[in-house]
Amino acid sequence: MKKTIILFALIITAPLFNSCDNSKAASKIDVTNLEVAKKRDAEINNGAASIRFDKTEFDFGTVNEGDIVSTTYKVTNSGKTDLIITNAEASCGCTVPVWPKEAIKPGETADIAVKFNTKGKPNRQSKNITLSTNTALGKEVLKLSGMVIPTTKK
């Protein structure tokens, strides 16, 4: 019985000794991935892109239901590398953001236009627009709020 247990233990642990063979590891490295990583690391060393807004909140005041409210947020790249906004997602389908698809160079300014359709949205409203960026935070949030006077039903 003792011999069977020892034999069984050797059979189970044998592959572990073989898996530690590092002689083939270097051949598995993809050189193109190394180049991409070097380029990425060099850009990170320059410092992350930084974003500055003329405003992060917009209060549209009081409007009638059915009105379309629009505003523009000015975005400035205050960092040392290109600012890239990969996505702008609103908290509601009634709010539509339009953002720059091209990189914003350091020191340059671009616009994020936002339209909010108040139809079917009576009373106090508050909407968020979440930007996915290459800044240190990765996410930036803009706010839109105000009061919508409901239409009278006849």
N, C-alpha and C positions, 0 to 999 in steps of 0.2 A: 504494500500500500504506500509506504514511504517513497519507494522508487517511482511509483506512478505519479505521485504529487510533484516530485522533483522534475520528472520528465515533462509533465504538463506545464510547470512553471517555466522551464527552459523554452518550450515551444511558444509560449505566449510572449516572453521577453525577447526572443531572438529578433523579431522585426524592429524592436526599439533600437537595438545596437546598429542595425543596418540603416535606419533612417537618419542617423547622425552623420552620414557621409556627406561632407560639404564639397567634394571635388567637382560636382556638376553645378553648383550654385551660380558660379560666375557666368556660365553659358546661358542661364535663364534670364539674365538682365537684358531688358529692352533698351538699347542705346537712345532711341528717340524719346523715351520717357525720361531718361537722365537729362537730356537737353532741355526738355520742357520744364523740368523741376529746377534746373539751374537758372533759367530765364525767370521763372516765377519767384525764386528766392532773391534774385537780384532786384526785382521790382519791389518785393516786400522790404528789402533793406533801404530802398529809397524813401519809404514811409507810405502808409496807407493813404488812399484818397480821402479827402475830408470834404464835408458838405456844409454849406451855410445857406440859410433861407432868408428872404426878406420878411417872411412871416410863416409861421407853422399853423396858425389858426385863422380862420376867416368866418366872421359872423355876418351873415347876409341880412340880418335884421328881420323885418316882418314883410312877408310877401303873400300873395293870394295863391291858393291851391291851383295848380295847373301852370304856374309860371316856371320858366327855366332859369335857374340861377347859374351864373358862371363867374369864375375868378381865375386868376393866374398867379401861381407861386413862382417867384424868381429863385433859381438855384445857382449858387456860385461854388465852383470847385476851389476850395481854399487849401487843398493839399498839394503834394509834390508830384503826384502821378495822375494819370487820366481817371476821371470819375465816370463810372459806367452804371447806368440805371437799367437793370435787366427786366424789371417788371414794376407795374404800378397797379395795385389791386384795391378796389373800393369795397367798403363793407356792405354795399347794397348795389343791386343792378341798376338802380335809378341814378347812380353817380358814375360818371364816365371820365376817367383821367386820360390825358394825352401827354406823353412824356417824350423827351429826346431819345432816339434810338442809337444815335452815334455818341462816341465818347466826348466828354466835356474836358477840355484841356485845363491844366492848372491856371487859375486866374480868370477863366472864362465863365460866362453866365448863360443860362438857358432857361426856358419857360416850361412849366408844367401847367397845362390848361385843364380845368375841371368844370364839368357841367353837371348840375343836379336838377332832375326833373321832379317837380313837387306834386305832379298828378298822383292822387291816391295816397299822399303823404301828409295828412293834416296834423296840426299841433306842433309841439316842439320837436325839432329834428337835429340830430347830431350824426355825422358821417365821418368815417376815417378813410384815408387813402394811405396804404402801406407801400412804401417804395423798397424794392430789393436792390441793394447797391453793393459796391465793392469797398465801402467804408469799414472802419474798425467795428462798428455796430452791426453792419450788414442789413439792418432794417431801419427805416426812418418813417415816421408817421406824421401825416398832415391831417388837420381837422377842418371840418366845415359844419357850421351850425346856424340855427336861426328858428324863427317861428313861421309856420304856414297857417294862414287863416283858411279854415275849411269852406268849401263852397256850400251854399244853402241848397238843400234838396227840395224840388218842387213836387 
